[in-house]
Amino acid sequence: MPDMDDAALLALRHGSEEDRARLDRMAEGDPALRDRLAGWDRQDAALHALYDPVAEEPLPERLTAPLARPVDPPRRLWPIAAMVAPLAIGIALGWGAARWTGDGEGGADSLLASAIRAHDTYVVEVVHPVEVPASDKTHMTKWLSKRVGQQLTVPDLTADGFRLVGGRVLPDARGAAALMMYEDDQGQRLTLYIAPEPRQPETALRFADKGPTRGVWWVEGDLGCAVVGDLPKDRLKAAATRAYDQLTGA
Amino acid sequence: MTFPDEIEACLPSLRRYAFALLRNRDAADDLVQDTVERALSRRHLWRGDGPLRAWLFRILLNRFRDDRRRDRASLAVVGTMIEPPVSGGQDDHLDLREVHEAMGRLPPDQRAALLLVGLEGMSLGEAARILEVPEGTLASRLGRARAELRAMTGRAGPRGERKATET
């Protein structure tokens, strides 16, 4: 089969054992094909010669350290972790507030940092991801609005594949903040963090990131909002835009 | 083996792959570190169906694509280049330095695909699932990558002619 194109040959070469055996048989009576295959063998040999040494190096500590950390504490520790976490956030925020400069960037940094910290703390929660479940949405909305001090809307993100899990109140440097958690069918979680932001200039949607968690934030009225999730930028942006539209009544 | 142990067992090939893909030591280890952190934080999403290695490569490549989308400039930096061993010019070996340079000129999606099968030894099916493209698409992409590589490493025509136009 001298006319087979590279793609078809490569499908065999990188296919099942059967495919490879078939290719070998084809090459037996076909010197031109043997040449083509040998050329690819040389390419692969060159890639191995070039890059295999990296795989033989000792692993750097920064890659092994995260694996040495206990990643799955026993269940019974979760309630304690849940109690301690808001305290830690409060302390961290106290420090963060010192850097509060009043300009858009300084405020944003603290808002997003708080939102990301809250996200990272609660999305891993299996037992108590929220204080009030979505089944109690009316109560949750009233309660969060009362604590944050403004009538809040709980955005409906089902069009983006996210259903509400529920919400909780968190301490923020400027008062009580609301955290709403959403989840998609794959268990991917998204959080919306809403905190008082008095006297901050309003902003359009801004995208920022830190580590593997990403956030979109904005300030509207006296509220700072941030949508945080480990999602592709487009998807995060779409969900954030929908939340923004519903929260600002656009 | 525990989950972290299984990840650790995959680290050598993830590092090799990340380096071959990014061609910069620090950027490669940043990418692998990111992959590890992400895998640990999302372990509840790993359902244990299929090899963990494939899941890790998928995370790494998603991250790689996100990084490129977000910040193309930062990945275009000229990295700490390794000095690849130079082969002795026998005809049955390719010039390694030339291959390394040529790999750098391949479009990233072609480089990513070729390295999965050519370096990591994955089957077309496995690589297609990781890259989330149909096998036929991947086979064509591999064909283009190998043809490009062949052209740039002086095996398909007058040696050096093409190189001169690209540098």
Interface residues (C-beta under 8 A of the other chain):
Chain A: D5 D6 A7 A8 L10 A11 H14 G15 S16 G39 W40 R42 Q43 D44 A45 A46 L47 H48 A49 L50 Y51 D52 V54 A55 E56 E57 L59 P60 R62 L63 T64 P66 L67 A68 V71 D72 D120 V124 V126 Q186 G187 Q188 D209 G211 P212 D230 P232 K233
Chain B: F3 P4 D5 I7 E8 L11 P12 S13 R15 R16 Y17 F19 A20 A28 D29 V32 Q33 D34 V36 E37 R38 L40 S41 R42 R43 H44 L45 N62 R63 D66 R69 R70 P84 P85 S87 D92 H93 L94 L96 V99 H100 M103 L114 L115 V117 G118 L119 M122 S123 L124 G125 A127 E135 G136 A139 S140 L142 G143 R146 A147 L149 R150 T153 R155
